[in-house]
């Protein structure tokens, strides 16, 4: 016989460990609020690591620790930027793309697929269409048709294949669209 938690689609192991949520978060929140103080932060609330870390520092009463973490982070970003000097050609554009299931996505400068690191921290330049359609519009990801891939392709592409889909760079369709290795 299913207990109440199993009927609602989430399971808690009782040790304070694993909680699996269902799509209807309202039912999960009722359970979580009974267990501990619960703060809901909607996806996409923070679009920049400094703003996010300072917000969590304030929420947790750890503003000093947040600033210390950011100082270390900024130093690492500075070193990463120095390490790619000479590798990044001036005027080049960079896209983050990836097949996911039967769809194909373009990613902006949000948390998805390294967008913050690539565009915000490393300062790599997105193609105009990525900048306009995603970054300026504050959209993290955009599903596009195969016919539109070349419109969003930069001079260099970071290709994410973590969604379980496969991308065959040797297929005639992808070569026709100019999506080949540049070296």
C-alpha positions, 0 to 999 in steps of 0.5 A: 500500500502506498503511503501519502508521500508516494501517492503524491509523487515524492519520496523522503528517506526520513534521514534528512537526505533525499527528497524527490519532487514531483512536477506540482511543486505545491504538494512538495512544498506542503511536505517540505514546510513541515520538515524545516523552514523553506525558501522558494527561489524561482528558477532564473531569479539570479542571472549573475553570480555576484548578485546571487552569491550576495543574495544568499549571503544576506539570506543566510547572514553570511555576507562576509563569507559571500564577499570572501568567496566572490574575491576568490572567484574573481581571482580565478576568473582573472586567471582563466581570462589570462590563460586564454589570451592568444587563443581567442581571436579578436572579433570571433563569436562563440555559440553554445548549442546542443541537441536535447531529445528531438529538439535543438537548443541555443543557450544564452548567458544564464546558468544553462550549459556554461553560459555565465562562464563563457559569456559573463566571466570569460567575456567571449562574444556571442553572435548578434542573434544570440545576444539579441534573442537570448541575452538581451531578452534574458532567455536562458535557452531557446529551442530552434529548428535545424533550419535556424542553426546557422543563424545562431552559429558563432565562429566557434561552437561549444556543443553540449551533448549531455541531453542524451541526443547525438550529434553527427558532425559528419552528416551531410545535413550538418556540413551543409549548414556549416557546422564543422570543426574549424581546424 
